[in-house]
Amino acid sequence: MAKGKSGGSYRSAISGRFVTAKHGRASSRTTVREAAGSGSTGGTYRSAISGRFVTTAHGKRSPNTTIKDS
């Protein structure tokens, strides 16, 4: 797992895999920074671009720019 210097990890919205901090910062529209020890959000979708939670319908329509939190 790739970890950033400030304790967070970056996850690709396209593949769902963890990526290096360098790649996460370079691809900010398709990666999400996850805080260390973050809890479950019950399967909601979050935008990789804005970081905000989005509706399930929007999350399913935009699989390359949204992450499904579990």
N, C-alpha and C positions, 0 to 999 in steps of 0.2 A: 504494500500500500504506500502510495506517495504522500508524504506529509509536507505541508508548508512550514516555513520558519515560525509562524505565529500560532502553531498548534492545530490548524485546520487542514482538511484534505480537499482535493478537487475531484469532482466526478463528472465524466462526460455525459451530456444529455443524449448523445447519439448512441453510444455503446453501453452506457451504464457502468462502465469500469472506472476505477480510480486512475487518475493521470498525474503526471508530475506537476509541481507547483509552477514551473516555467511554462508548460503547455497550458495550464489552467489560466494563468494571467494573459497569455497570448491569445487565447480563444475564449474570451469572456462571454461571447454570445451563445456559446454551446457548452459551457461548463458551469458547474455550480460549486461554490465553496461551501463545504460543510463544516460546521463547528465541531470541535472535539467533544465527544460525549453527548451529542444532541439526542434528544428523545424521539419517540415515535409520534407521528402526526396522524396516524390512522388511515394511511393510503390516499392522501390528498395529492394533488398535482401542484408543482411550483414552477414558475417560469425561470429559465436560465438567464434570460435577458434582464428582467426587472427584479427577480428574487421574490416576487409576490406570489401568493397562492392564487391559483386560477381554477375555474370550474372543471369538472370531470370531462365535459364535452370538449372544452378547449384543449385540455391536456391530451385527449385522444386524437384530436385533429392535428396537433402539433408535436409529434413524437420527437423531433430533432431539437426542439428548443424548450422542452419541459421535462421535468424529472418527477417520477412518482415516488413520493416519500412513503416509507412503510412504517 
